[in-house]
Amino acid sequence: MTWRRAQMILLSALGMNVAKIAQVAFTSEDRVRDAIHNFNADGFDSLYPAGRA
């Protein structure tokens, strides 16, 4: 999952729109928006699974 979230953030940073990112990452637009929102709020910590020490 870490790679998938990182991929979504990178594609967003490169200017790709949410719909296209969802298509490339084989996921929903809502999941892409959540990943971007979480990254904006928590930075790189958001890329790792919850509970990681």
N, C-alpha and C positions, 0 to 999 in steps of 0.2 A: 504494500500500500504506500510506503514511503516514496517509491519511485513514481507511482501514478500521481500522487499529490504534487510532487516536485515537477513532473512533466506539465501538469495543468498550470502551475504557477509560471513556469518558464514560457509556455505558449501564450499566456495572458500578457506577460511582460513584453513579448515580441509583437503584441498588437493583435493577436488572433481573437475573434469574438467568441462569446460563450457557446453559441450553438456549434461552431466548428470545433472547438476544443472538446465538447461533449462527444461529437462524432468521432474524432480522432482517438479519444481516450476510452471509447465504448462505455460511456456512462451517461447519466442524465445531466441536463443543464442545471438543475437544482444542486446536484452534488458538486459541480464545477463552481457555482456561485458560493457554496458553503466553503470549499477549499480556499478560494480567493479571499473571502471574508475572514476566515480563520487566520490565513497568512498575514493579512493586513493588521489583524488584532494582536497576534502572538508571535509573528516572525517565524524563524526557522524551527522553533519548537513545535509549531503546528504540523510539521511534516512527519513527526514521529507518532507512533501509536500512544494512546492515553495510558498512563501508568508506567511509562518508561522512566527508569531511574538514571 
